[in-house]
Amino acid sequence: MARTWIIAAVMVAVAAPAFGTTAQPSSMSQAPAGTPQTKYCMRVDPITGSLVQTVQCWTREEWAEQGVDVDREWAKNGINVEG
């Protein structure tokens, strides 16, 4: 079980740079405009006990439900926009 989790964590870490291939520049001060269905991919804190940073892709509404202001966080954690 733990080995499966470690393999999954490594796959996420390896795949994370692939998000940057079509990413909007994270140097932007605000997230790019989009539709309500647009998903904003951002780095999130690692799961407790892990050192692997993950990437989540959610709509603005889904980020807001988690207490995240996409425009404020985009400059330091934004990676990609989907849709």
Stockholm file with secondary structure:
# STOCKHOLM 1.0

chainA/1-83         MARTWIIAAVMVAVAAPAFGTTAQPSSMSQAPAGTPQTKYCMRVDPITGSLVQTVQCWTREEWAEQGVDVDREWAKNGINVEG
#=GR chainA/1-83 SS CHHHHHHHHHHHHHHHHHHGGGCCCTTCSSCCCCCTTCEEEEEECCCTTCCCCEEEEEEHHHHHHTTCCHHHHHHHHEEEEEC
#=GC SS_cons        CHHHHHHHHHHHHHHHHHHGGGCCCTTCSSCCCCCTTCEEEEEECCCTTCCCCEEEEEEHHHHHHTTCCHHHHHHHHEEEEEC
//
